[in-house]
Amino acid sequence: MTKKWGLMAVVAFGLYAVAMYFYIFHSPNSGIPDALQGSAADPSTFLTTQELLLSEELSKIRNFLFFVAGPLEWLLYFAILITGMSRVFEKWSSVQFKWSLFRTGMYVFLLSLVLFILRFPLDFYQYTVSKSYGISTQLFSSWMRDNVIDFWLDFGMSVITVSVLYWLIKKSPKRWWFYTWALTVPFSIFLMFIQPVVIDPIYNDFYPLKDKELETKILSLAEQADIPSDHVYEVNMSEKTNALNAYVTGIGENSRIVLWDTTLDRLTHDEILFIMAHEMGHYLLKDIYINIAVYLFMTLIGLWLIAKIMPRMINRYGSILKVKKLSNISSLPLFLLISSFLLFFSNPLSNAVSRYQEVRADEYAMELVENPEAAISTFQQLTKAGLGEVNPSTLVKWFRYSHPPMLERINKVAEQADKE
């Protein structure tokens, strides 16, 4: 029976991957609407022929990998369950340790290590693709260092969350999902508070902006947006990427304005000020708090659905999944599988909310800096640096794009400039 289910899962994944391959690589290109050809939104006006070709190739690869990565992760969780690997990890951890926290820690470590190894080929391929197309500049040793840091940070937080999660499941079999959600509220806010000053510096070096003239201009904008910040930080991202970015992060006294050094090197002051005005728009419009609220709401719905789905799956397919009851930590891969599935299919909703916020931030930036030429050139430079796809298909836009496609953003700015 196990072999049958395993074979069915592999075949289903294979058929899905083939279908997505033909959809991504062989369906007609969205192209540029006739009305916008030759306009500032047309990539042929600001990308070279080689860049256009590379952008099209890279976009297809990225889109395919995105749509395959999620289902592949589900397949890995399913394999860990039906092969009995999860149950073996649980038994071995119970034999080695008497204390519940240490047993949970050992189980989480073994599961995390197996998943790290199984995911590594795809992660490495994505790294090599980014490197070959000139997006990534990161050395393999640096990339591996970041992966190792990710592993241990995820492990540390997972031990805490999984320990609390399964303790609540045992103490309150019917209401655990609500109590778990209630604890995510302060935990999420705490993580957002410490992110800029504790977590981010582990990966990169942050230091005060060296260009004091630019800093003065940015802080002047920040004052207009009522952002409590006395300094602007730059981060040495050129060691890892050629892409451009800037952001406002953190909450309360830990809020920071951050610029990538790649952005400083490649954009003019006017273009940088537009980017910063956009990010300040997010701050002024309280998008960070809206995002927290949306995240907590979706987490609540997700945990409620998991609490409904998991017991039924264990009751019906427990012998196949090698899980006897929900409170056994060996059920964790099933929890992760359902979570990943729900998260994947919630992308269209969360991305739609994000795109709406980005449109508002663009509008705010236009009002604040009143420089449509800088806005258009900024979007063009962002596309050029990341070899982005300016007009993706509807499915790709729904599932992948947290920002409006550049075709829409540039055209909207151009239209607003014409009206003025």
N, C-alpha and C positions, 0 to 999 in steps of 0.2 A: 504493500500500500504506500509506504514511504517513497519507494522508487517511482511509483506511478505519479504521485503528487509532485515530486521533484521534477520529473520529466515534463509534466504538464506546465509547471511554472516556467521552466527553461524555454519550452516551445512558445508559450504565450509571450514571454519577454522577447524572444527572437523575432516573432511575427510583428510585434509592436515596433521593434527597432528597425526592421526592414521597411515597415509602413512609414515611419518617421523619416527614414533616410530618403525615400522617394519623394515625400512631401517637401522636405527641406531642400534637397539638392536638385530635384527635377520638376518641381511645380513652377509655373510662370513667375517671373520676378515682378514684384509690385511696381517697380519702375517709378518714374516721376510724372505726375499729371501734366498733360499738355500745357495747361495754363501756367505752370510753374517752371517749365523748361527754359533755361537761360536766365532764370531769376537768381537772387542771392541764395535761395533755398536749394537750388540745383547743385548737387555735389560736383558736377563736371565743371562748374565755374570756379571752384576753389580747391579741388583735388586734381593731382596729375593723373594721367592715364594709368600709370603703374599703381598709384594709390587707390584708384577706383577698382582696379582688378583685385588688389590685395584686400580691400574692404569687403568686396563681395565674397571672396573665398573665405576670409576669416569669419564673417558673419554667419555663413552657412555652417561652418565647423562649430562655432560657439552655440548656435541654436540647436544643432543636433545633439551636442554633448549635454546641453541643459535638459532637453526632453528625454534623454536616455539615462542620465545620472540618477534621477529620482526613482524610476522603476527598477534600476539596477540595485539601488540601495534596498528597496523592498525585497528583491530577490535574495540579497545577502542575509537580511534578517530572517527570511523564511527558511533559508538553507541552514542557518545556525539553529533554528528551532527543530526542524524535522530530522536533522541528523543527530539530535540529542546532545549537541555540543553545549547548549545552554544548561541543560540539566547536569551534564558532567561538571561544568564550571561551578554550579551550585553545590553539588556533592563534595567536590574537592575542597572548596572554600570552607564548607562546614566541618570537614575533617581537620583542616589545618588550624582553625581558630575557634575559640569558644565565644568571644565577644562579638555581638551582632555587627558593630561598626566595622571591625576588622574583616569579618566574613563578607560584608557588603563591599568593602574596599577591594578585597581580593577578586571577588566576582567582577566588579566593574573594571578592574585593571585587565583581567583576562579577556573580557568582552571587548574592551577598548583596543587592546593590542591586536586582537584578531581582525577587528574592523579596520584598524589602521593599515594592517598588512594587505587586506583584501582591496581596500580603496586605493592603495598606493599607485598601482599601475595607471589608473585613470587620472589621478592627481598629477602624476609625473608627466603623462601625455599632455594634459592641459598646460602644464608649465613649459614643456618643450614647444608646443604650438605658439604660445605667447612669446616665447623667446625667438622662435624662427621668424615671426612676423614683425619683430622689432618693438613689441609693446613692453615686454619684460626685459630688464637689464640686469636682473638679479643673478648672482653666481649660484651654482648648485649648492655650495656649502651654506650660503645665507638662506636659501630656500628651505633646505633641510632643517636649519636652525629654527626657522619660523614654524615649521611643521612640528618639531619636537616641543617647542613652547606651546603651540596649540594643543598638543596631546596632553601635556601635564596640566595646563589650565583647565581644559575640558574635564580631565580626570578628577581634579580637585573639586570642581563645582558639581560634577556628576555624583561623586561619593556623598556629598552633602544632600543633594536633591533626591537621589535614589533612596538614601537611608530614611529621610523624612517621608517620602512618598510611600514606601512599603510599611513603615511604622503606622502611618495613617490608614492604610488599607487594612491592616490587621486590627487596629483599634476601632475603626468605623467603616465596616464593609459597604455600607450604603451611602454614606455621606463623605467619603474620603476625597472625592473629586472636588467638592466645594471647599473643604478645608485646605486642600492643596492649592487651589486657586487663591484663596484668601492670603496664603503665605507668599504667593508670587508677587503680590502687590508691593509690600515693603522691600522684598528681595530685588525686584526689577528696578525700583527707584534707587536703591542703594548701589546697584551696579552702574547705573547711569551717572551717579554722583562721583564714583571713584574712577570711572573709565578714563577720563582725561589725565588724571594725575598718578594713577597706579598701573593700569593695564596697558594703555597706549605706549608709555615710555619703555615698556619691556621690548617692544618690537622696533622702535625707531627713536632717534634723538630729536628732542624738541628744544628749541632755543629761541630767544627773542628775535624778532625780525631785524635784520641788519640794515635794511633800507629805511632809515628814520623818516625820510620825506614821505615815503609811501605809508609808513605806519601812522604818521600824523593825519594823512588823508583818510585812512581807514577808521581811525579812532574818531575822527570828526563825523563820519557816517554812522558809526556805532552810537555816538552821542545823540544823533538825530533819531535813531531807532530805539533809544533808551536801553541799550545793552550795557550791563555793568562790566566793563572790561577796560583795564589800564594798559594792557599789552597785547600785541599781536605776535603769534608764534609761527615760526617756519619749521618744517620737518624735512629731513634729508631723504626724500622718496626717490631721488634720482639714482640712488644705488639699487633700486628695485624696479623702477618703471619709467617709461617715457610719457605715460598718461598724465593728465592735468587734473588738479582738484583743489578745492578749498572748502572749508566748512566751519560752522559754529557748533561746538559740542559741549556736553555737560549741562548740569543744572545748578542753580544757586551760585555760591561763591566759587565753584569749580568750573564755571562756564569759560570756554576759551574760543578765541578766533584763531584758526589755523590755516596756513597756506603751505601747499607743497612747494618745494624748491623748484620743481619742474615748471610750475605755474609762474613763478617769479622770473625764471630764465626765459620763458618763451612768450609771455604776454606783456602788453604795454600797461602802464599805470591805469589808463582809462578802462581797459578790458578787465583788469584785476578788480577795480572798483565796482564794475558791474557785477562780477561774480560775488564779491563780498556783500553788495547790496541785496543780491538774490538770497544769500544765506542769512543775512540779517532779517530779510522778509519772513523767513521761516520762524525766526525767533520772535519777531514782533507779532506775527499772526498766531503765536502759541501752537505751532505745528508739533513741537516736541511733546507737548502735553496731550494734544489730540492723538498723536501716535501712541502714547502710553495708554490712553483710554481705549483706542481701537485694539491694541495688542492685548490688553487685559480682557476686553469683551470677547475677542476671538479665542483667547486661552480658556475662558470660562465655557464657551460653547464646545471647544475641542475636548476639554476634560470631561464634560458631561456626555459627549458622544462616545468617548473612549470607555467611560464607565458603563454605558449601555451595550457597546459592541463586544468588549473583551470577555465578559462572563459568558455571553452567548457563544462566542467562538470556542472558548475553552470547554464549555459543556458539550458542544457538538463535535469539535475537532481536536479535543485535548489529547487523545491517543496519538493522533498524527503529529501534532505540534510538540508532543512530549512535555506537556504542561498539565499538572493535576488540578491546580487551583490558582486563582488570581493572586493570592497573597504570597505565593512562591516567587522568589526573585528570578527564577528561570523564565518567568513570563515577561521579563523586561524587554527582550527583543520584539515580542508581540506588541507591547506598549509603544515601542519606538517605530515599529512598522506602521501601525495605525496612525500615530502622530505624524509621521512623514507623509503618509497618504493624504491626510486631511490638510496638512500644510501646503502640499503641492496643489491641491484643487482649490485652496483658498487664495492662491496667487492672483487670479483675476480681480477679486474683490479688493485685496490689500493694495494691489498695483493701481487700481482705479482711484482709490482714495489718495494715494501718493501722487499720481499724475495731476489730480485736481489741486493738490497743495503746491506742486511745482508751477502750475499755471499761475496761481495767485502770487507766488514768490517772484515769478518773472514780471508780472504786472507791477508789483511793488517796486522792484528794482528799476523798471522803466520810469516810474514816477519819481524815484529818489535821485537817480543820476541824470535822467533826461538826455541820454546819449544813445540813440538807436544804432548808430554806426558801430559803436563799441560793442553793443549787445550782439549784433549780427556777426561781427568779426570774432567775438568770443566763442559763439556757438560753432562757427566754422573751424576755429582752431581746436576746439574740444573734439570735434569730429575727426579732424586730421590727425591729431595726436593718438587717438584711440582706434582709428580706422573703423569708426562706428557706422552702423547701417542707418541711413536717414529716413527710410520709409519701409519698415518691416511689414510682413503680412499681419493680418488681424490676429491670428492665433499666437504668433510670436509676441505681438504687442500686448495682448492680454496677459500672457503668462510671464513674460520676461521684463517688460518695460515699466519701471517705477517712475520714469520720467517720460514726458511726451516725446515722440520721435523728433529728431532735429528738424525735419522738414516742416513739421507743424510749428515748432518754436521759432524758427527763423522767419517763416512766412507771416506768423502773427506779429512779430516785431516790425517786419517790413510794412505790413498793412497799417499798423498803428503810426509808423513814421510818415507814410503817405498821407494819412488823414490830417496829420499836424502840418 
